[in-house]
C-alpha cells in the first residue's frame, strides 16, 4: 500500500528535496506551505521537480492543524519561519512565531484519532548551548549535550529557543501521548537552490561575480559545519526507522570550515584570487559551531564533500546568468 506522507513547509529549501526524493519513490505526498519563503512548484529547479504530482495546500500550517483530521503514515514537520543571520538577529520576534507553529503541531498530533506511524521533527544545531561555541571554549556538539533532565544551557537567539522548545514538546508527545517522534539537528545545510540570504550561496555568488575584494560578514573566522542537503535528506531516510522514539540525531559533516576558508576554496576552483575582507558591522553568530558525527555515521555516511558541493553551487549560479 502506498504510504501517505505529510510535509509541512514542503515548498521550502529542505522540503523540496524531501518531496523530490519521496514522491519519486512512489509515496503519496501532501504539502502544507504558505509560500512566504517557499517557492511555488513551477519555480522549483529541475533537479528537485518530482516525476509525479503531489497535493499542495497553500496556507498557514497553523490553520491546517486547527481543521485537519486526516491521518498519515509519515509526517515531516519542516514548517518554520526561517532566514539567515540577519533575520535571526534583526527580527527575533518574527522567528519566535515558530513557537506557535510547533505548539499547534504537537497538539494536533495528540488529538488525531489515527496517529502517524512516524513523525520527523526538524530541530536545529541552534538548539545547542552557545557557551560551547565561543572562540575560547568550543567543542564538537554531540546529541547528549541536550538533556532535559539536566541544565540545558542557552541556545542561539529566539530561533534556538523555539527549536529547543519544539524538542521538549516532542519528548512529551512521546512520553505522554505515545507518538513515535524522532528529532534531527541539521548543522549548516546547503545546496544549489538555497536562498542567497544564507552564507554558503552568498559567499560563492560574490566569488563567481568576481567581486574585488570579496567581503565576508563578521570576523570571517567564524566556523560552520557544512553538509549538503542531499546528505541531510538521505541521512534522515536511512536512520528514521532505526532511532528510538524521542531520540535525536545530528546531521553533520563533523568538520568545521570558516567563512574565509570557504571563500578561499571557491577562489581556488574559479581562479578568481583577490583580497578577502571582513565586515564587522554585519552579524556573524557564534564563533564555532561543529557537530559530532560519530552517531550519524552508524546510520549514514555523507557522500558529497565540501569541494564537490562548492563546484555544484558555482555551476548552478553560473547557469543563472
C-alpha positions in Angstrom: 0.0 0.0 0.0 1.2 3.5 -0.9 2.5 5.4 2.1 0.7 8.7 2.8 3.2 11.5 3.8 2.5 15.0 5.1 5.3 17.5 4.7 4.7 20.9 6.4 6.8 23.6 4.8 7.3 21.3 1.8 8.0 24.1 -0.6 11.0 25.4 1.3 14.6 24.5 0.6 14.6 21.3 2.8 11.0 20.4 1.9 11.6 20.5 -1.8 14.4 17.9 -1.6 12.3 15.6 0.7 9.4 15.9 -1.7 11.5 15.1 -4.7 13.0 12.1 -3.0 9.8 10.6 -1.5 7.4 11.2 -4.4 9.9 9.6 -6.9 9.8 6.5 -4.6 6.1 6.3 -5.1 4.8 7.9 -1.9 1.6 9.9 -1.8 2.6 13.4 -0.8 0.6 16.2 0.7 2.3 19.6 1.3 1.1 22.4 3.5 3.0 25.7 2.9 2.0 29.3 3.0 4.7 30.2 0.3 6.0 33.0 2.5 9.6 31.8 1.9 9.0 28.6 -0.1 8.9 28.5 -3.9 5.8 27.8 -5.9 6.3 24.3 -7.5 6.6 25.7 -11.0 9.6 27.7 -9.9 11.5 24.7 -8.4 14.8 23.9 -10.1 14.7 20.9 -12.4 16.7 18.7 -10.1 14.0 18.9 -7.4 10.9 18.7 -9.6 9.2 15.3 -8.9 8.2 13.0 -11.7 4.6 12.8 -10.4 2.1 15.3 -9.0 1.5 15.9 -5.3 -1.2 17.8 -3.4 -0.3 21.3 -2.3 -2.4 23.1 0.3 -1.4 26.7 0.2 -1.9 28.3 3.7 -0.6 28.7 7.2 0.2 25.4 8.8 -1.4 26.6 12.0 -4.8 26.9 10.2 -4.3 23.4 8.8 -3.7 22.0 12.3 -7.0 23.6 13.5 -9.1 21.9 10.9 -7.5 18.7 9.6 -8.3 15.2 10.9 -6.5 13.4 8.1 -4.2 10.6 9.0 -0.8 9.9 7.5 1.8 7.2 7.7 4.7 9.6 7.9 4.8 13.3 8.9 7.8 15.5 8.2 7.4 18.7 10.2 9.6 21.4 8.5 7.3 24.4 8.6 9.0 27.3 10.3 9.9 31.0 9.9 13.5 30.8 8.8 16.2 33.0 7.4 19.9 33.9 7.6 21.7 35.5 10.5 20.2 38.9 9.6 16.7 37.6 10.2 17.6 35.7 13.4 19.3 38.7 15.0 17.4 41.5 13.2 13.9 40.3 13.6 13.8 37.9 16.5 10.1 38.0 17.2 9.4 37.0 13.6 11.4 33.9 14.2 9.6 33.3 17.5 6.5 32.5 15.5 8.0 29.0 15.3 7.0 28.5 18.9 3.3 28.8 18.0 3.7 26.6 14.9 5.3 23.8 16.8 2.9 24.1 19.8 -0.1 23.7 17.4 1.6 20.9 15.5 2.1 18.7 18.6 -1.4 19.5 19.9 -2.8 18.4 16.5 -0.9 15.2 16.6 -2.0 14.4 20.1 -5.7 14.7 19.1 -5.6 12.7 15.9 -7.7 9.5 16.1 -5.2 7.6 14.0 -1.7 8.6 14.9 1.1 8.7 12.3 3.4 5.7 12.3 6.4 8.0 12.3 6.9 11.8 12.9 10.1 13.6 12.0 10.7 16.9 13.8 13.4 19.1 12.3 15.1 20.9 15.1 18.4 22.8 14.5 22.0 22.9 15.7 21.0 26.4 17.0 19.4 24.5 19.9 22.9 23.7 21.4 24.3 25.9 24.2 26.1 28.9 22.8 28.7 28.8 25.7 30.1 25.7 24.0 30.6 27.6 20.7 32.9 30.5 21.7 36.4 31.3 20.5 37.9 30.3 23.8 35.6 27.3 24.5 34.3 25.3 21.6 33.8 21.6 21.3 32.1 19.2 18.8 28.5 19.3 19.7 27.1 15.8 20.5 23.5 14.7 20.9 23.7 14.1 24.6 24.6 17.7 25.3 20.9 18.5 25.2 19.3 16.6 28.1 16.1 17.9 29.5 16.6 16.1 32.8 19.6 18.4 33.4 20.7 22.0 32.8 20.3 22.7 29.1 22.2 25.9 28.7 21.2 28.9 26.5 20.5 28.2 22.8 21.1 30.7 19.9 18.6 33.5 20.0 14.8 33.1 19.6 15.3 30.6 16.8 17.4 28.3 19.0 14.9 28.7 21.8 12.0 27.8 19.5 13.7 24.6 18.3 14.7 23.6 21.8 11.1 24.1 22.9 10.0 22.0 19.9 12.3 19.2 21.1 10.8 19.5 24.6 7.3 19.2 23.2 8.4 16.2 21.0 9.7 14.4 24.2 6.3 15.0 25.9 4.4 13.7 22.8 6.4 10.5 23.0 6.1 10.1 26.8 2.6 11.2 27.4 0.8 10.5 24.1 2.6 7.5 22.7 3.7 9.2 19.4 6.8 7.9 17.6 8.8 11.1 17.0 12.4 11.3 16.1 14.4 14.6 16.1 17.1 15.8 13.7 19.5 18.6 14.3 20.9 19.8 11.0 24.0 21.9 11.0 24.8 24.3 8.1 22.8 22.5 5.4 23.4 23.9 1.9 22.6 23.1 -1.7 22.4 24.6 -5.1 18.8 26.1 -4.7 19.3 27.6 -1.3 18.3 31.2 -0.8 21.1 33.8 -1.0 20.3 35.1 2.5 22.4 32.2 3.7 26.2 32.4 3.9 27.1 29.5 1.7 25.5 30.6 -1.6 26.0 34.2 -0.8 29.8 33.9 -0.4 30.1 31.8 -3.5 28.0 34.2 -5.6 30.4 37.0 -4.6 33.3 35.0 -6.0 31.5 34.0 -9.2 30.6 37.6 -9.8 34.3 38.4 -9.5 33.9 40.9 -6.8 37.0 42.6 -5.6 37.5 42.4 -2.7 35.4 39.5 -1.5 33.6 40.7 1.6 32.6 38.3 4.4 30.3 39.2 7.2 31.6 39.4 10.8 35.1 38.4 11.5 35.3 35.9 8.7 36.9 33.4 11.1 33.6 32.1 12.4 33.4 28.3 11.7 30.4 26.3 10.5 29.8 22.6 9.7 28.6 22.4 6.1 26.6 19.4 4.9 24.8 19.1 1.6 21.1 19.0 1.6 21.1 15.6 -0.3 23.1 14.1 2.5 20.6 15.6 5.1 17.7 14.0 3.3 19.3 10.6 2.8 20.6 10.7 6.4 17.1 11.1 7.7 15.6 8.4 5.4 18.3 5.9 6.3 18.0 6.4 10.0 14.5 7.5 11.0 13.2 3.9 11.4 16.2 2.9 13.4 16.1 5.6 16.0 14.1 5.2 19.3 11.1 7.3 19.8 12.3 10.7 21.2 15.9 10.1 20.0 17.8 13.0 18.4 20.4 12.8 15.7 22.9 15.4 14.3 23.0 15.9 10.5 26.6 17.0 10.2 29.9 16.6 8.3 31.8 16.7 11.6 34.2 19.2 10.0 34.5 23.0 10.6 35.2 25.5 7.9 35.5 29.2 8.4 33.8 31.6 6.0 37.2 32.9 4.9 38.2 29.3 4.2 35.0 28.7 2.2 35.8 31.8 0.1 39.3 30.7 -0.5 38.2 27.2 -1.6 35.8 28.8 -4.1 38.5 31.1 -5.4 40.8 28.2 -5.9 38.2 26.4 -8.1 37.3 29.5 -10.1 40.8 31.0 -10.3 39.4 34.3 -9.1 42.0 35.3 -6.4 41.6 38.6 -4.8 41.7 40.2 -1.4 39.4 38.9 1.3 37.9 41.4 3.7 35.6 41.1 6.7 32.7 43.4 7.6 32.4 43.6 11.4 29.3 45.7 11.1 27.3 42.6 9.9 26.2 39.8 12.3 28.3 36.6 12.5 26.6 34.5 15.1 28.5 32.1 17.4 32.2 31.7 16.8 32.4 27.9 16.2 29.6 25.5 15.5 30.7 22.0 14.6 28.8 18.8 15.2 29.9 15.4 16.4 29.0 13.0 13.6 30.0 9.7 15.3 26.4 8.7 16.0 25.3 9.7 12.5 28.0 7.6 10.9 26.4 4.5 12.4 23.5 5.0 10.0 24.7 7.1 7.1 28.0 8.4 5.6 27.7 11.7 3.7 28.6 11.3 0.0 29.1 14.9 -1.1 32.2 16.6 0.2 32.5 20.4 0.5 34.7 20.8 -2.6 32.1 19.0 -4.7 29.3 21.0 -3.1 31.1 24.3 -3.9 31.6 23.1 -7.6 27.9 22.3 -7.9 27.0 25.7 -6.5 29.4 27.5 -8.9 27.8 25.6 -11.8 24.3 26.4 -10.7 25.0 30.2 -10.1 26.8 30.4 -13.5 23.7 29.0 -15.2 21.6 31.7 -13.7 23.4 34.5 -15.6 
